[in-house]
Structures are given as C-alpha cells and as structure tokens.
Amino acid sequence: MQRFSIGGLIARFVASLALVLSTYNPTGTSYVHWVAGVFPHIQPVQAVVGLALLGFWIFFAHATWRSLGTLGVVMGLAFAAAAVWLFTSWGWFSLSKGSALTWVVLLVLACILTLGLCWALIQARVSGQAVVDEGNR
C-alpha cells in the first residue's frame, strides 16, 4: 500500500493544477482557446489532445467523487468558498476583477481534485486502518 507523503500531495496538486490550467486559464494559452479559434473545424491533433484531456478529467473526477462522495465534494467547495470570503475580507485580494475570480475558481478546482486523489491515503494515515477497495464491482 502506498503511504501518504508531502511529496505525493505536491505531485497530485501539480498534476491537478496542470490538468485544470491546460484545459482553461485566463491567459489565452489553453486547450479551450486553442480550439475556439478554429471551431468547428478542429484539426486531428486537437481532437487527440481533447480526448486525452477528457480521459484525464474523467479519471480525476471519478477518483475524487468516489473518495469524497457528494457530501465531501460539497463540503470541500463550501470550505473553499468560506476561505475565499475570509481572505477577501482581510484584503488579501479582490474579486472585483473577473480574471482574479477565474484564477481563484481554477485553484479551488485543482485543490478539490487533489483532495479527492489523496483522501484515501489521508484517511488511512489518520485512522491507522488500511484502505481496501471493492474487488467486484
């Protein structure tokens, strides 16, 4: 069984952030921007990259939903929203600009995916119990 480590957490966060930001980001250098310029006449390479991104999204989202469940995802989003509210009330940043809000949403999404990818390992570390996945589904 794999053990939880800070290095593993960082690697999962980097992978989640790379997935989120390569799909869309406000800088104009993302898959969405790349395809939007030629849509509906996409090129074969754009189709292959799009299908690869879709596959990664399905994998990350499925793993997150299985480990956190509906309640966990909702609680994660609620916690993130409360934290953003707190930080804006302290004046750390302003959400009055659209791009700032977009960056915050993208970062929160990456954090929720990271939590979902790490949750079983965190739970095993905290509780001391091994995680056993269902063999027959």
Residue pairs with C-beta under 8 A, 6 or more apart in sequence:
1 124
1 130
1 131
2 8
2 121
3 121
3 125
4 118
4 121
4 122
4 124
4 125
8 118
8 121
9 114
9 118
12 114
12 117
12 118
13 110
13 111
13 114
15 117
16 60
16 109
16 110
16 111
16 113
16 114
16 117
17 107
17 110
19 53
19 56
19 57
19 60
19 110
19 113
20 106
20 109
20 110
20 113
21 30
21 106
21 110
22 30
22 31
22 53
23 30
23 31
23 32
23 53
23 57
24 30
24 31
24 32
24 33
24 106
25 102
25 103
25 106
26 99
26 102
26 103
31 49
31 50
31 53
34 46
35 42
35 46
35 50
38 46
42 50
60 113
60 116
60 117
61 113
63 116
63 117
64 73
64 112
64 113
64 115
64 116
64 117
65 73
65 116
66 116
67 116
67 117
67 119
67 120
68 76
68 115
68 116
68 119
72 116
72 119
73 112
73 116
76 111
76 112
76 115
77 108
77 112
80 108
80 111
80 112
81 108
84 95
84 104
84 108
87 93
88 94
88 95
93 100
93 104
94 100
95 101
95 104
120 131
121 131
123 129
123 131
124 130
124 131
